[in-house]
Structures are given as C-alpha cells and as structure tokens.
Amino acid sequence: MSIEVNNVVALSGQSYQIDWTEYERDRQGKQLATRRFRGIATVTLTPPQDEAIIRLNPIGLYIRDFDWTAQL
C-alpha cells in the first residue's frame, strides 16, 4: 500500500483538513484498489521539557484528535 497526501488546509490555528489517497497493489505492483479519504486533525504544540522527549519529538507536535471518512 502507498499513500499520497493530496491537500492540507488549515481550518484554525489547531485544526487541519487532510485529503489523501491510498493505493493498494499486489506483489507485482498492479494496482488493485484506490481509496480517497478526508480527515480532520486537531494538534497541539507542547515544547519538550527534557532530553528524552526532545529525542522522541523535538518540535513537540502532538495530535490530540483525528477523525476521518472515506470519500465517494
């Protein structure tokens, strides 16, 4: 499977609409299915406070909520 992000639109300072396409392929690379999705992600920025967190998430970007639906 491969994924192509088609569009990202800021809805507010913390929410983004993301449109993407998923391509399913067989072992020979022949495309079996194409599915389109739209999601809304709500994010927050929390600056890391210690070295362990800096290594895992240096910019402190976290997804608080994510909802998606298939597009027809």
OpenMM code with the backbone's topology and positions (N, CA, C; nanometers):
from openmm import Vec3, app, unit

residues = "MET SER ILE GLU VAL ASN ASN VAL VAL ALA LEU SER GLY GLN SER TYR GLN ILE ASP TRP THR GLU TYR GLU ARG ASP ARG GLN GLY LYS GLN LEU ALA THR ARG ARG PHE ARG GLY ILE ALA THR VAL THR LEU THR PRO PRO GLN ASP GLU ALA ILE ILE ARG LEU ASN PRO ILE GLY LEU TYR ILE ARG ASP PHE ASP TRP THR ALA GLN LEU".split()
positions = [
    Vec3(0.0845, -0.1170, 0.0000),
    Vec3(0.0000, 0.0000, 0.0000),
    Vec3(0.0891, 0.1233, 0.0000),
    Vec3(0.0441, 0.2247, -0.0723),
    Vec3(0.1119, 0.3535, -0.0686),
    Vec3(0.0070, 0.4612, -0.0460),
    Vec3(0.0523, 0.5722, 0.0082),
    Vec3(-0.0371, 0.6827, 0.0426),
    Vec3(0.0164, 0.8102, -0.0188),
    Vec3(-0.0738, 0.8876, -0.0767),
    Vec3(-0.0384, 1.0172, -0.1344),
    Vec3(-0.1237, 1.1236, -0.0659),
    Vec3(-0.0577, 1.2207, -0.0030),
    Vec3(-0.1297, 1.3328, 0.0577),
    Vec3(-0.1601, 1.4313, -0.0540),
    Vec3(-0.2897, 1.4596, -0.0741),
    Vec3(-0.3327, 1.5458, -0.1831),
    Vec3(-0.3468, 1.6918, -0.1423),
    Vec3(-0.3843, 1.7146, -0.0159),
    Vec3(-0.4170, 1.8507, 0.0234),
    Vec3(-0.4165, 1.8612, 0.1750),
    Vec3(-0.3631, 1.9710, 0.2267),
    Vec3(-0.3714, 2.0027, 0.3692),
    Vec3(-0.4157, 2.1477, 0.3794),
    Vec3(-0.5249, 2.1716, 0.4519),
    Vec3(-0.5807, 2.3061, 0.4650),
    Vec3(-0.5958, 2.3377, 0.6135),
    Vec3(-0.5425, 2.4514, 0.6560),
    Vec3(-0.5598, 2.4955, 0.7947),
    Vec3(-0.7023, 2.5445, 0.8132),
    Vec3(-0.7729, 2.4855, 0.9081),
    Vec3(-0.9089, 2.5291, 0.9400),
    Vec3(-0.9085, 2.6294, 1.0546),
    Vec3(-0.8089, 2.6184, 1.1406),
    Vec3(-0.7896, 2.7109, 1.2517),
    Vec3(-0.6432, 2.7006, 1.2922),
    Vec3(-0.6080, 2.7618, 1.4021),
    Vec3(-0.4703, 2.7541, 1.4491),
    Vec3(-0.4304, 2.6149, 1.4955),
    Vec3(-0.5309, 2.5294, 1.5225),
    Vec3(-0.5009, 2.3963, 1.5748),
    Vec3(-0.5657, 2.2837, 1.4955),
    Vec3(-0.6452, 2.3136, 1.3935),
    Vec3(-0.7146, 2.2092, 1.3181),
    Vec3(-0.6788, 2.2166, 1.1700),
    Vec3(-0.6620, 2.0980, 1.1109),
    Vec3(-0.6249, 2.0881, 0.9705),
    Vec3(-0.7098, 1.9824, 0.9015),
    Vec3(-0.7521, 2.0141, 0.7807),
    Vec3(-0.8207, 1.9169, 0.6960),
    Vec3(-0.7162, 1.8543, 0.6052),
    Vec3(-0.7138, 1.7208, 0.6011),
    Vec3(-0.6151, 1.6483, 0.5212),
    Vec3(-0.6889, 1.5561, 0.4256),
    Vec3(-0.6596, 1.5687, 0.2965),
    Vec3(-0.7146, 1.4782, 0.1948),
    Vec3(-0.6016, 1.3887, 0.1466),
    Vec3(-0.6258, 1.2578, 0.1413),
    Vec3(-0.5234, 1.1666, 0.0937),
    Vec3(-0.5850, 1.0521, 0.0142),
    Vec3(-0.5002, 0.9867, -0.0631),
    Vec3(-0.5400, 0.8723, -0.1447),
    Vec3(-0.4537, 0.7537, -0.1058),
    Vec3(-0.5173, 0.6378, -0.0883),
    Vec3(-0.4464, 0.5137, -0.0587),
    Vec3(-0.4532, 0.4241, -0.1812),
    Vec3(-0.3384, 0.3710, -0.2200),
    Vec3(-0.3294, 0.2816, -0.3350),
    Vec3(-0.2893, 0.1427, -0.2857),
    Vec3(-0.3725, 0.0443, -0.3151),
    Vec3(-0.3411, -0.0940, -0.2797),
    Vec3(-0.2897, -0.1647, -0.4042),
    Vec3(-0.1788, -0.2367, -0.3895),
    Vec3(-0.1165, -0.3046, -0.5033),
    Vec3(-0.0867, -0.4495, -0.4663),
    Vec3(-0.0812, -0.5359, -0.5696),
    Vec3(-0.0416, -0.6744, -0.5460),
    Vec3(0.1112, -0.6837, -0.5462),
    Vec3(0.1644, -0.8022, -0.5295),
    Vec3(0.3100, -0.8212, -0.5204),
    Vec3(0.3829, -0.7848, -0.6492),
    Vec3(0.3137, -0.7864, -0.7616),
    Vec3(0.3753, -0.7487, -0.8886),
    Vec3(0.3630, -0.5993, -0.9165),
    Vec3(0.2972, -0.5261, -0.8286),
    Vec3(0.2834, -0.3823, -0.8454),
    Vec3(0.1570, -0.3385, -0.9152),
    Vec3(0.0728, -0.4339, -0.9540),
    Vec3(-0.0528, -0.3990, -1.0202),
    Vec3(-0.1484, -0.3377, -0.9184),
    Vec3(-0.2065, -0.2252, -0.9561),
    Vec3(-0.2970, -0.1556, -0.8672),
    Vec3(-0.4276, -0.2334, -0.8538),
    Vec3(-0.4666, -0.2635, -0.7293),
    Vec3(-0.5889, -0.3380, -0.7015),
    Vec3(-0.7043, -0.2471, -0.6618),
    Vec3(-0.6735, -0.1434, -0.5861),
    Vec3(-0.7797, -0.0550, -0.5376),
    Vec3(-0.7227, 0.0837, -0.5099),
    Vec3(-0.8087, 0.1827, -0.5221),
    Vec3(-0.7766, 0.3210, -0.4877),
    Vec3(-0.8873, 0.3709, -0.3972),
    Vec3(-0.8479, 0.4272, -0.2834),
    Vec3(-0.9459, 0.4803, -0.1885),
    Vec3(-0.9052, 0.6221, -0.1506),
    Vec3(-1.0051, 0.7109, -0.1459),
    Vec3(-0.9807, 0.8503, -0.1075),
    Vec3(-1.0409, 0.8753, 0.0298),
    Vec3(-0.9707, 0.9545, 0.1099),
    Vec3(-1.0146, 0.9842, 0.2455),
    Vec3(-0.9995, 1.1330, 0.2745),
    Vec3(-1.0768, 1.1789, 0.3718),
    Vec3(-1.0639, 1.3160, 0.4235),
    Vec3(-1.0656, 1.3064, 0.5753),
    Vec3(-0.9700, 1.3746, 0.6378),
    Vec3(-0.9623, 1.3733, 0.7832),
    Vec3(-0.9456, 1.5126, 0.8395),
    Vec3(-0.9832, 1.5257, 0.9657),
    Vec3(-0.9633, 1.6494, 1.0402),
    Vec3(-0.8736, 1.6152, 1.1584),
    Vec3(-0.7586, 1.6823, 1.1665),
    Vec3(-0.6644, 1.6610, 1.2760),
    Vec3(-0.6600, 1.7858, 1.3629),
    Vec3(-0.6695, 1.7658, 1.4926),
    Vec3(-0.6517, 1.8734, 1.5892),
    Vec3(-0.5181, 1.8497, 1.6576),
    Vec3(-0.4323, 1.9497, 1.6514),
    Vec3(-0.2960, 1.9343, 1.7024),
    Vec3(-0.2687, 2.0330, 1.8146),
    Vec3(-0.1641, 2.0047, 1.8883),
    Vec3(-0.1180, 2.0952, 1.9924),
    Vec3(0.0345, 2.0962, 1.9903),
    Vec3(0.0915, 2.2080, 2.0254),
    Vec3(0.2374, 2.2208, 2.0379),
    Vec3(0.2717, 2.2332, 2.1856),
    Vec3(0.3528, 2.1402, 2.2338),
    Vec3(0.3989, 2.1413, 2.3722),
    Vec3(0.5507, 2.1298, 2.3698),
    Vec3(0.6194, 2.2379, 2.4000),
    Vec3(0.7661, 2.2323, 2.3953),
    Vec3(0.8202, 2.1217, 2.4863),
    Vec3(0.9150, 2.0427, 2.4358),
    Vec3(0.9716, 1.9351, 2.5173),
    Vec3(1.0451, 1.9910, 2.6395),
    Vec3(1.0344, 1.9172, 2.7500),
    Vec3(1.0931, 1.9648, 2.8755),
    Vec3(1.2204, 1.8918, 2.9164),
    Vec3(1.2469, 1.7757, 2.8563),
    Vec3(1.3696, 1.7044, 2.8920),
    Vec3(1.4286, 1.6359, 2.7688),
    Vec3(1.5502, 1.5876, 2.7834),
    Vec3(1.6244, 1.5334, 2.6704),
    Vec3(1.5561, 1.4110, 2.6087),
    Vec3(1.4961, 1.3267, 2.6899),
    Vec3(1.4291, 1.2065, 2.6374),
    Vec3(1.3148, 1.2449, 2.5441),
    Vec3(1.2372, 1.3443, 2.5808),
    Vec3(1.1259, 1.3896, 2.4964),
    Vec3(1.1795, 1.4593, 2.3716),
    Vec3(1.2866, 1.5349, 2.3854),
    Vec3(1.3467, 1.6021, 2.2695),
    Vec3(1.3886, 1.4990, 2.1649),
    Vec3(1.4401, 1.3865, 2.2081),
    Vec3(1.4818, 1.2810, 2.1148),
    Vec3(1.3615, 1.2173, 2.0442),
    Vec3(1.2502, 1.2047, 2.1141),
    Vec3(1.1311, 1.1423, 2.0562),
    Vec3(1.0487, 1.2385, 1.9706),
    Vec3(1.0375, 1.3612, 2.0154),
    Vec3(0.9504, 1.4583, 1.9480),
    Vec3(1.0119, 1.5981, 1.9641),
    Vec3(1.1132, 1.6307, 1.8844),
    Vec3(1.1881, 1.7552, 1.9063),
    Vec3(1.1063, 1.8829, 1.8906),
    Vec3(1.0010, 1.8834, 1.8095),
    Vec3(0.9237, 2.0073, 1.7958),
    Vec3(0.8018, 2.0095, 1.8880),
    Vec3(0.7701, 1.8978, 1.9517),
    Vec3(0.6598, 1.8948, 2.0469),
    Vec3(0.5225, 1.8990, 1.9825),
    Vec3(0.5093, 1.8451, 1.8617),
    Vec3(0.3809, 1.8422, 1.7914),
    Vec3(0.3062, 1.7133, 1.8268),
    Vec3(0.1847, 1.7277, 1.8774),
    Vec3(0.1030, 1.6133, 1.9156),
    Vec3(-0.0337, 1.6226, 1.8488),
    Vec3(-0.0860, 1.5104, 1.8049),
    Vec3(-0.2221, 1.5047, 1.7516),
    Vec3(-0.3151, 1.4728, 1.8674),
    Vec3(-0.4045, 1.5650, 1.8981),
    Vec3(-0.4997, 1.5463, 2.0078),
    Vec3(-0.6218, 1.4696, 1.9644),
    Vec3(-0.6641, 1.4907, 1.8387),
    Vec3(-0.7852, 1.4266, 1.7888),
    Vec3(-0.7710, 1.4091, 1.6394),
    Vec3(-0.8256, 1.2981, 1.5866),
    Vec3(-0.8209, 1.2734, 1.4439),
    Vec3(-0.9441, 1.1956, 1.4031),
    Vec3(-1.0229, 1.2518, 1.3147),
    Vec3(-1.1421, 1.1867, 1.2609),
    Vec3(-1.1283, 1.1818, 1.1097),
    Vec3(-1.1719, 1.0700, 1.0496),
    Vec3(-1.1626, 1.0598, 0.9043),
    Vec3(-1.2823, 0.9844, 0.8490),
    Vec3(-1.3017, 1.0045, 0.7197),
    Vec3(-1.4098, 0.9371, 0.6494),
    Vec3(-1.3647, 0.9106, 0.5068),
    Vec3(-1.4193, 0.8031, 0.4474),
    Vec3(-1.3905, 0.7714, 0.3085),
    Vec3(-1.4707, 0.8654, 0.2193),
    Vec3(-1.4115, 0.9048, 0.1085),
    Vec3(-1.4771, 0.9899, 0.0101),
    Vec3(-1.5280, 0.9025, -0.1041),
    Vec3(-1.6482, 0.9291, -0.1483),
    Vec3(-1.7048, 0.8510, -0.2585),
    Vec3(-1.6682, 0.9093, -0.3929),
] * unit.nanometer
topology = app.Topology()
chain = topology.addChain("A")
for resn in residues:
    res = topology.addResidue(resn, chain)
    for name in ("N", "CA", "C"):
        topology.addAtom(name, app.Element.getBySymbol(name[0]), res)
